[in-house]
Amino acid sequence: MAPLPSSDQEQSALVHIWAHLSSDLQIRVIGLLAQLALNAVVTRPASQCEREEACYADPAAHPQNPS
């Protein structure tokens, strides 16, 4: 997903807002963004390549009982 283009004016406004947030709020925002990123990774569907690799896996290559 490509980031949305933003103007220099929008970016300077965001920098201005961020600079005026307390460090506690900045930490909360960063934590929320990290949680959002984690949720996006965890809930994404497996790619086609990963599903195909599972189909080609040889179950005899890794015996469960090595004795």
C-alpha positions as CSV (number, residue, x, y, z in Angstrom):
1,M,0.0,0.0,0.0
2,A,1.5,3.3,-1.1
3,P,1.4,6.3,1.3
4,L,-1.0,9.0,0.3
5,P,0.7,12.1,-1.1
6,S,0.7,15.1,1.2
7,S,1.6,18.7,0.7
8,D,4.4,20.5,2.5
9,Q,1.8,22.5,4.3
10,E,0.1,19.4,5.6
11,Q,3.4,17.9,6.8
12,S,4.4,21.1,8.6
13,A,1.0,21.2,10.3
14,L,1.5,17.6,11.5
15,V,5.0,18.4,12.8
16,H,3.6,21.4,14.6
17,I,0.8,19.3,16.2
18,W,3.2,16.5,17.2
19,A,5.6,18.9,18.8
20,H,2.9,20.3,21.0
21,L,1.8,16.9,22.3
22,S,3.1,15.8,25.7
23,S,5.6,13.0,25.7
24,D,3.0,10.8,27.3
25,L,0.6,11.3,24.4
26,Q,3.4,10.8,21.9
27,I,4.2,7.5,23.5
28,R,0.5,6.5,23.5
29,V,0.2,7.4,19.8
30,I,3.3,5.4,18.9
31,G,2.0,2.4,20.9
32,L,-1.4,2.6,19.2
33,L,0.3,2.7,15.7
34,A,2.5,-0.3,16.7
35,Q,-0.6,-2.2,17.8
36,L,-2.4,-1.3,14.5
37,A,0.6,-2.5,12.5
38,L,0.8,-5.8,14.5
39,N,-2.9,-6.4,13.9
40,A,-2.6,-5.7,10.2
41,V,0.3,-8.3,10.0
42,V,-1.5,-10.9,12.1
43,T,-4.8,-10.7,10.3
44,R,-3.6,-10.6,6.7
45,P,-4.3,-13.7,4.7
46,A,-1.5,-16.0,3.8
47,S,0.0,-15.2,0.4
48,Q,-0.4,-17.6,-2.5
49,C,3.2,-18.6,-2.3
50,E,3.0,-19.7,1.3
51,R,-0.1,-21.8,0.6
52,E,1.6,-23.4,-2.4
53,E,4.7,-24.2,-0.4
54,A,2.6,-26.0,2.2
55,C,1.1,-28.1,-0.6
56,Y,4.6,-29.2,-1.8
57,A,6.0,-30.0,1.7
58,D,7.1,-33.6,2.0
59,P,5.8,-35.0,5.2
60,A,8.3,-38.0,5.0
61,A,11.2,-35.5,5.1
62,H,10.7,-34.9,8.8
63,P,9.8,-38.1,10.5
64,Q,8.0,-37.7,13.8
65,N,9.6,-40.8,15.4
66,P,13.3,-40.8,14.6
67,S,14.0,-44.2,16.3
